[in-house]
Amino acid sequence: MALESLDIQNKLQETFGEHVKYFRTEYDMFVLEANADVVYNVIKFLKEEPSLNFNFLTDLCGVHYPDSEVNEQFCVVYHLHNWYENKRIRVKTFLNGTTPEIKSVTSLYNCADWMERETFDFYGIIFKGHPNLVRILNMDEMVSFPMRKEFPLEDSGRTDKDDRFFGRTVNNSAI
């Protein structure tokens, strides 16, 4: 019998109640949101429940929503895959903007190691319990997180740019 999205939803709601919500299908992928305090247990359940068997973490990433409420300024997105049924699922959880912290899933999926490091490196999200949460792509001396929306897109100290050549002028009639 094929694994249906409604079956997944029912099992999750039976186990986690109101902590899992907003079930939907987006771009042919089943999506749900889980509260940050239970998302580790939700992912563990999705992996270890024999009838679900989401045995592979395809991707883990962060998103920054600076204009949202302070409790929903960061999002961690998990993509899981059940190889046997060829079923994919996306689990989203929102974090506090002032202290974005969440429990690491490296104990469930070894491949989460580098994914969590990359998300930390670019967004500053702390994965509690991670075995080696250090920068992976940026310099260790960096004090900011470049994928946050408040990060400057251009170096304001550059002197080799003439805005006229990039279509950026204060007065268009000056060209």
C-alpha positions as CSV (number, residue, x, y, z in Angstrom):
1,M,0.0,0.0,0.0
2,A,1.4,3.4,-1.0
3,L,2.2,6.0,1.7
4,E,-0.4,8.7,1.4
5,S,0.0,12.3,2.7
6,L,-3.2,11.9,4.7
7,D,-1.8,8.9,6.5
8,I,1.3,10.9,7.4
9,Q,-0.8,13.8,8.7
10,N,-3.0,11.5,10.8
11,K,0.0,9.7,12.4
12,L,1.6,13.0,13.2
13,Q,-1.5,14.6,14.6
14,E,-2.2,11.5,16.8
15,T,1.3,11.7,18.2
16,F,2.0,15.4,18.4
17,G,-1.4,17.1,18.4
18,E,-1.4,20.8,18.0
19,H,2.4,21.0,17.8
20,V,2.2,20.0,14.1
21,K,0.0,22.1,11.8
22,Y,-0.5,23.7,8.3
23,F,-0.4,20.5,6.4
24,R,-0.5,21.1,2.6
25,T,1.0,20.1,-0.7
26,E,3.3,22.5,-2.5
27,Y,5.0,21.6,-5.8
28,D,4.0,18.0,-5.4
29,M,5.7,17.8,-2.0
30,F,3.9,17.3,1.3
31,V,4.7,20.1,3.7
32,L,4.0,20.7,7.4
33,E,5.1,23.0,10.2
34,A,6.1,21.9,13.6
35,N,6.8,23.9,16.7
36,A,10.5,24.3,17.4
37,D,10.4,22.6,20.8
38,V,9.1,19.3,19.2
39,V,10.6,19.4,15.7
40,Y,13.5,17.0,16.7
41,N,10.9,14.5,18.0
42,V,8.8,14.9,14.9
43,I,11.8,14.2,12.6
44,K,12.8,11.2,14.8
45,F,9.2,9.9,14.6
46,L,9.2,10.3,10.8
47,K,12.5,8.4,10.6
48,E,11.8,5.6,13.1
49,E,8.1,4.9,12.7
50,P,8.1,1.7,10.5
51,S,5.1,2.7,8.5
52,L,6.7,6.1,7.6
53,N,10.4,5.3,7.3
54,F,11.8,8.7,6.2
55,N,15.3,7.4,6.3
56,F,17.2,10.1,4.4
57,L,17.7,13.8,5.1
58,T,18.0,15.3,1.7
59,D,18.5,18.9,2.7
60,L,18.5,21.2,5.7
61,C,18.6,25.0,5.3
62,G,17.6,28.3,6.9
63,V,15.5,31.2,5.9
64,H,15.4,34.8,7.3
65,Y,12.2,36.7,7.5
66,P,13.2,40.0,9.2
67,D,9.8,41.7,8.8
68,S,8.0,38.8,10.6
69,E,7.1,38.7,14.3
70,V,10.2,38.2,16.5
71,N,9.2,34.6,17.2
72,E,9.1,33.8,13.5
73,Q,12.1,35.6,12.0
74,F,14.1,32.5,11.2
75,C,13.0,29.2,9.7
76,V,14.8,25.9,9.5
77,V,13.6,23.7,6.7
78,Y,14.1,19.9,6.6
79,H,13.6,17.8,3.4
80,L,13.2,14.1,4.2
81,H,12.9,11.2,1.8
82,N,11.4,7.7,2.1
83,W,13.4,5.7,-0.4
84,Y,11.1,2.7,-0.3
85,E,7.9,4.6,-1.2
86,N,9.8,7.4,-3.0
87,K,7.9,9.9,-0.9
88,R,9.3,13.3,0.0
89,I,8.3,15.6,2.8
90,R,9.2,19.1,3.9
91,V,9.2,20.0,7.6
92,K,9.4,23.7,8.6
93,T,9.9,25.2,12.0
94,F,10.2,28.9,13.0
95,L,12.6,30.3,15.5
96,N,13.0,33.4,17.6
97,G,14.8,36.2,15.9
98,T,16.8,37.4,18.9
99,T,18.1,33.9,19.9
100,P,17.7,31.5,17.0
101,E,18.4,28.1,18.6
102,I,17.2,24.6,17.8
103,K,18.2,21.0,18.7
104,S,20.7,19.4,16.3
105,V,19.5,16.4,14.3
106,T,23.1,15.1,13.7
107,S,22.3,12.2,16.1
108,L,19.5,11.1,13.7
109,Y,21.2,11.8,10.4
110,N,25.0,12.0,10.1
111,C,24.7,14.1,6.9
112,A,23.1,16.9,9.0
113,D,26.6,17.8,10.3
114,W,27.7,19.9,7.3
115,M,24.2,21.2,6.6
116,E,23.8,22.5,10.1
117,R,27.3,24.1,10.0
118,E,26.4,25.8,6.7
119,T,23.1,27.1,8.1
120,F,24.9,28.4,11.2
121,D,27.6,30.0,9.1
122,F,25.2,31.9,6.9
123,Y,22.3,32.6,9.3
124,G,23.7,32.4,12.8
125,I,21.2,29.7,13.8
126,I,22.6,27.7,16.8
127,F,22.1,23.9,16.6
128,K,22.3,22.8,20.2
129,G,24.2,19.5,20.6
130,H,26.0,19.8,17.3
131,P,29.4,18.1,17.7
132,N,31.4,20.8,15.9
133,L,29.4,23.9,15.2
134,V,32.0,26.2,13.5
135,R,32.0,28.1,10.3
136,I,32.4,25.9,7.2
137,L,32.6,28.3,4.2
138,N,33.2,31.8,5.6
139,M,36.3,33.0,7.4
140,D,36.5,32.2,11.1
141,E,37.1,36.0,11.8
142,M,33.7,36.9,10.3
143,V,31.3,38.4,12.9
144,S,28.2,38.7,10.7
145,F,26.0,36.2,8.9
146,P,25.9,37.0,5.1
147,M,22.4,35.4,4.3
148,R,20.6,37.5,6.9
149,K,18.7,40.3,5.2
150,E,20.4,43.0,7.1
151,F,23.8,42.0,5.7
152,P,25.0,44.7,3.2
153,L,24.9,43.5,-0.3
154,E,27.8,45.7,-1.5
155,D,31.0,47.0,0.1
156,S,30.4,50.6,0.8
157,G,34.1,51.3,0.8
158,R,34.7,50.3,-2.8
159,T,36.1,53.1,-5.0
160,D,36.3,51.3,-8.3
161,K,32.6,51.6,-9.1
162,D,30.9,54.3,-11.0
163,D,27.1,54.0,-10.4
164,R,26.4,55.6,-13.8
165,F,27.7,52.4,-15.4
166,F,25.2,50.3,-13.5
167,G,22.1,52.4,-14.1
168,R,22.1,53.8,-10.6
169,T,22.0,57.5,-10.6
170,V,20.2,60.0,-8.4
171,N,19.2,62.1,-11.3
172,N,18.5,60.2,-14.6
173,S,18.8,63.4,-16.6
174,A,22.4,63.7,-15.6
175,I,23.5,60.9,-18.0
